[in-house]
Amino acid sequence: MQCSALRKNGFVVIKDRPCKIVEMSTSKTGKHGHAKVNLVGIDIFTGRKYEDVCPSTHNMMVPHVIRKEYSLMDIADDDFVSLLNDKQETRDDIKLPSNETGTAIKAKFEDGEALIVTVQKAMGEESIIGFKVNNE
């Protein structure tokens, strides 16, 4: 996608990492060449901040980001989770994140609450990014 067409809260690849754009500014055309776009993005998996500057006419890679919700069935001792999708298919290949979200999920699950977790996928990586209590 052309740099000038990117928008705040959109997604872009900066330094080979999928990022959400949190800040964006355009500098005017100088004596030599094009207007420049300054991008600041937060890695959607690690939370690290990345910055990039590109001419407004250049193309930037945009990651294909997919979010899916699963019912949390079980948490193994090694923190891998057992998930169930809406087609009643299970997955056991995702690990709890080692941040506050992972700690909160584990605590709520151990309290016996039924949880729905949100899994985000982009560029071959998958991670649990959030959860909610299932009140059904």
Backbone hydrogen bonds in HBPLUS format (Angstrom, degrees):
<---DONOR---> <-ACCEPTOR-->    atom                        ^
c    i                          cat <-CA-CA->   ^        H-A-AA   ^      H-
h    n   atom  resd res      DA  || num        DHA   H-A  angle D-A-AA Bond
n    s   type  num  typ     dist DA aas  dist angle  dist       angle   num
A0060-MET N   A0001-MET O   2.71 MM  59  5.34 166.9  1.72 148.5 150.3     1
A0005-ALA N   A0002-GLN O   2.85 MM   3  5.37 149.1  1.95 115.5 125.4     2
A0003-CYS N   A0058-HIS O   2.80 MM  55  5.79 161.5  1.84 171.8 170.7     3
A0006-LEU N   A0003-CYS O   3.25 MM   3  5.55 160.7  2.29 108.6 114.3     4
A0004-SER N   A0056-SER O   3.17 MM  52  4.78 144.6  2.30 142.3 132.1     5
A0010-GLY N   A0007-ARG O   3.06 MM   3  5.47 148.3  2.17 131.3 132.7     6
A0009-ASN N   A0021-ILE O   2.79 MM  12  5.00 163.7  1.82 141.0 144.6     7
A0021-ILE N   A0010-GLY O   2.81 MM  11  5.53 166.4  1.83 157.6 162.4     8
A0012-VAL N   A0019-CYS O   2.92 MM   7  5.41 154.0  1.99 148.5 155.6     9
A0019-CYS N   A0012-VAL O   2.82 MM   7  5.41 160.2  1.85 158.9 165.8    10
A0013-VAL N   A0061-MET O   2.90 MM  48  5.39 152.5  1.98 151.8 146.6    11
A0014-ILE N   A0017-ARG O   3.01 MM   3  5.41 152.4  2.09 157.8 153.8    12
A0017-ARG N   A0014-ILE O   3.06 MM   3  5.41 146.2  2.18 109.3 119.0    13
A0044-ILE N   A0018-PRO O   3.08 MM  26  6.22 163.0  2.11 147.6 151.1    14
A0020-LYS N   A0042-ILE O   2.92 MM  22  5.34 159.5  1.96 141.0 142.3    15
A0042-ILE N   A0020-LYS O   2.96 MM  22  5.34 155.3  2.03 143.9 146.8    16
A0022-VAL N   A0040-VAL O   2.88 MM  18  5.87 163.0  1.91 152.9 158.7    17
A0023-GLU N   A0040-VAL O   3.27 MM  17  5.00 156.1  2.33 142.4 139.7    18
A0040-VAL N   A0023-GLU O   2.95 MM  17  5.00 149.9  2.04 154.9 148.0    19
A0025-SER N   A0038-ASN O   3.04 MM  13  5.21 155.9  2.09 142.7 150.0    20
A0038-ASN N   A0025-SER O   2.72 MM  13  5.21 166.2  1.74 164.2 167.4    21
A0027-SER N   A0036-LYS O   2.80 MM   9  5.24 161.8  1.83 152.8 159.1    22
A0036-LYS N   A0027-SER O   3.30 MM   9  5.24 140.9  2.46 125.2 135.5    23
A0056-SER N   A0035-ALA O   2.80 MM  21  5.62 165.3  1.82 154.5 153.6    24
A0037-VAL N   A0054-CYS O   2.75 MM  17  5.41 167.6  1.76 157.5 161.0    25
A0054-CYS N   A0037-VAL O   3.04 MM  17  5.41 157.7  2.09 143.1 149.3    26
A0039-LEU N   A0052-ASP O   2.75 MM  13  5.19 177.2  1.75 167.1 167.9    27
A0052-ASP N   A0039-LEU O   2.94 MM  13  5.19 153.5  2.01 145.7 149.3    28
A0041-GLY N   A0050-TYR O   2.78 MM   9  5.23 169.1  1.79 158.8 162.7    29
A0050-TYR N   A0041-GLY O   2.75 MM   9  5.23 166.5  1.77 162.4 165.4    30
A0043-ASP N   A0048-ARG O   2.77 MM   5  5.26 167.2  1.78 159.7 161.6    31
A0047-GLY N   A0043-ASP O   2.96 MM   4  4.82 143.9  2.09 124.0 133.5    32
A0058-HIS N   A0055-PRO O   3.03 MM   3  5.50 157.8  2.08 115.9 122.8    33
A0066-ILE N   A0121-LYS O   2.89 MM  55  5.15 165.2  1.91 151.3 156.4    34
A0121-LYS N   A0066-ILE O   2.76 MM  55  5.15 157.2  1.81 153.9 161.2    35
A0068-LYS N   A0119-VAL O   2.90 MM  51  5.32 159.5  1.94 150.0 156.7    36
A0119-VAL N   A0068-LYS O   2.76 MM  51  5.32 168.3  1.78 165.7 167.8    37
A0070-TYR N   A0117-VAL O   2.94 MM  47  5.44 159.0  1.98 155.9 162.9    38
A0117-VAL N   A0070-TYR O   2.82 MM  47  5.44 152.3  1.90 161.3 165.3    39
A0071-SER N   A0084-LEU O   2.83 MM  13  5.05 165.8  1.85 154.0 151.2    40
A0084-LEU N   A0071-SER O   2.91 MM  13  5.05 149.7  2.01 142.6 151.7    41
A0072-LEU N   A0115-LEU O   3.01 MM  43  5.61 172.8  2.02 153.0 153.2    42
A0073-MET N   A0082-SER O   2.78 MM   9  5.31 163.5  1.80 164.5 165.0    43
A0074-ASP N   A0082-SER O   3.41 MM   8  5.01 152.6  2.50 127.1 130.2    44
A0082-SER N   A0074-ASP O   2.84 MM   8  5.01 162.7  1.87 147.4 148.1    45
A0076-ALA N   A0080-PHE O   2.88 MM   4  5.41 173.0  1.89 169.4 167.2    46
A0079-ASP N   A0076-ALA O   3.05 MM   3  5.22 153.7  2.12 115.6 116.2    47
A0096-LEU N   A0079-ASP O   2.81 MM  17  5.55 165.4  1.83 158.4 161.9    48
A0081-VAL N   A0094-ILE O   2.91 MM  13  6.00 169.5  1.92 172.8 171.3    49
A0083-LEU N   A0091-ARG O   2.84 MM   8  5.18 166.9  1.86 154.7 159.1    50
A0091-ARG N   A0083-LEU O   2.90 MM   8  5.18 143.1  2.04 139.7 147.0    51
A0085-ASN N   A0089-GLU O   2.95 MM   4  5.55 163.0  1.98 154.4 158.2    52
A0088-GLN N   A0085-ASN O   3.06 MM   3  5.40 151.8  2.14 119.3 120.0    53
A0103-THR N   A0099-ASN O   3.14 MM   4  6.46 160.7  2.18 153.4 158.9    54
A0104-ALA N   A0100-GLU O   2.86 MM   4  6.03 159.9  1.90 151.4 156.8    55
A0105-ILE N   A0101-THR O   2.92 MM   4  6.14 158.3  1.97 151.1 157.0    56
A0106-LYS N   A0102-GLY O   3.05 MM   4  6.23 165.5  2.07 148.1 151.8    57
A0107-ALA N   A0103-THR O   3.00 MM   4  6.21 160.3  2.04 148.1 153.5    58
A0108-LYS N   A0104-ALA O   2.97 MM   4  6.13 169.1  1.98 153.3 156.0    59
A0109-PHE N   A0105-ILE O   2.88 MM   4  6.00 161.5  1.92 152.3 158.0    60
A0110-GLU N   A0106-LYS O   2.93 MM   4  6.08 156.9  1.98 147.0 153.2    61
A0111-ASP N   A0107-ALA O   3.08 MM   4  6.31 129.5  2.34 137.2 150.4    62
A0111-ASP N   A0108-LYS O   3.12 MM   3  5.03 132.7  2.35  92.8 106.1    63
A0113-GLU N   A0108-LYS O   3.21 MM   5  5.74 163.7  2.24 155.4 150.9    64
A0112-GLY N   A0109-PHE O   2.98 MM   3  5.23 156.9  2.03 108.0 113.6    65
A0134-ASN N   A0114-ALA O   2.71 MM  20  5.35 169.6  1.72 148.6 151.3    66
A0116-ILE N   A0132-LYS O   2.82 MM  16  5.33 166.6  1.84 164.6 168.5    67
A0132-LYS N   A0116-ILE O   2.83 MM  16  5.33 145.0  1.95 149.0 160.2    68
A0118-THR N   A0130-GLY O   2.86 MM  12  5.17 168.5  1.87 135.0 136.9    69
A0129-ILE N   A0118-THR O   2.90 MM  11  5.86 159.2  1.95 160.5 167.5    70
A0120-GLN N   A0127-SER O   2.86 MM   7  5.54 163.3  1.88 167.0 163.5    71
A0127-SER N   A0120-GLN O   3.03 MM   7  5.54 149.0  2.13 148.0 157.8    72
A0122-ALA N   A0125-GLU O   3.01 MM   3  5.50 155.1  2.07 151.3 159.3    73
A0125-GLU N   A0122-ALA O   2.98 MM   3  5.50 167.2  1.99 124.0 127.7    74
